[in-house]
Amino acid sequence: MIALLMFTFISGNAQTNQKAMGQLIDRQFKLAQEQYYLLAKNTPADRMPKTFYPIKDSSESSDTKWWCSGFFPGALLYIYEYTKDPATLSEAKRRLAILEKEKHYTGNHDLGFMMFCSFGNAYRILKDPAYKPTIDTAAASLITRYKPNAKVIQSWNSGNRWVGPVIIDNMMNLELLLWVAQNGGDNNLKQISLNHADITIQNHFRKDYGTYHVVDYNMNTGEVVKKATWQGDADESTWARGQAWALYGYTMMYRFTKDNRYLNQAKQIAQFILKHPSLPADRVPYWDFDAKDIPNALRDASAAAIMASALLELGQYTNKKEREQYVSEARTMLQTLSGSEYTAKPGTNGGFLLKHSVGALPLKSEIDVPLTYADYYYLEALLRYKNWYL
């Protein structure tokens, strides 16, 4: 009898939690729709939103070559996917039209962020075959940066500071290549992705599965020149968003390949995050896991959003116990981000949805401000929770 009562209590709590999450998701997407009307209004028609500075009450935009240029149309598409709002779709299409020319861009490794988060979502949601050649061309542009001797895609160009830099963020851009290979493209795109992911496992991770931000290579020999950071607190610290990129990247690699090496890598990265002594109880990480001023260090909403989305996908590939852990942790992250501390009040924040992200603190750039990729991965995580766990 007691066991039956306990089961009924637990089952009732689970139903209550699910109902609350459903209401939260609905509320946040309705808010996002209204906020993104404002964000579109605040952004010139030929540019993309970049950030908003609350102290100055001023918005900043970017050209379409900025690495974040795909996140605004991508977020609009996620909002449309949930709300079916025609005005949101119209705005997404307008922004896709100004971005389309960047399918030829070869200036860095960010074509996945730029073109797959935008046109990839457009093709998936709208089923319009006109978008596919843009995606295919972007993949061809990205692999011009592949260095066969080192078996990696070079992230940034060589210069005084770097010989052949590869950053952990680059794992995210492999999704573009893998998708194109899986959808009628050259299978060499898949092999390039596998090579890059494997070399990154070898060189980007410490024994505890914390990641270096930058590994600098001699691209002629594949030799590692140095391991360092650009946006983290120190060369040997673990930059929170970099760790989030790693978690998402290897979870995505397993989605495409079903290779258990990538699944195991993702699980280990997840445990680094979830068991780290500096991860706050509300699960929004400090901008760097080893920031010198913890607990007074800034939090990074963007890292939490990426982590939540990745954990929800990782839960799709694991056993029940692991899935429960990953989903519970992601739910806490989403609930925190959806509260008043991180979610903007209607009509504020320049039209962005989330507050308190950190772009590049050592560079004194985008510190404690809203960012397009924070919103993008947050909305993605909300949709994933709705589609997979409600």
Secondary structure, DSSP 8 states (H G I E B T S, - for coil): -HHHHHHHHHHHHHHHHHHHHHHHHHHHHHHHHHHHHHHHHHS-TTSEEEEEETTTTEEEEE-TTSTTTTHHHHHHHHHHHHH--HHHHHHHHHHHHHHGGGGG--SSSTHIIIIIIIIIHHHHHH--GGGHHHHHHHHHHHGGGEETTTTEE--S---SS-SSEEEGGGGGGHHHHHHHHHTTS-THHHHHHHHHHHHHHHHHB-TTS-B-SEEEE-TTT--EEEEE-SSSSSTTS-BHHHHHHHHHHHHHHHHHH--HHHHHHHHHHHHHHHH-TTS-TT---BSBTT-TTTTSS-B-HHHHHHHHHHHHHHGGGS-HHHHHHHHHHHHHHHHHHTSTTTB--TT-GGG-SB--EEEEGGGTEEEEE-BHHHHHHHHHHHHHHHHHH-
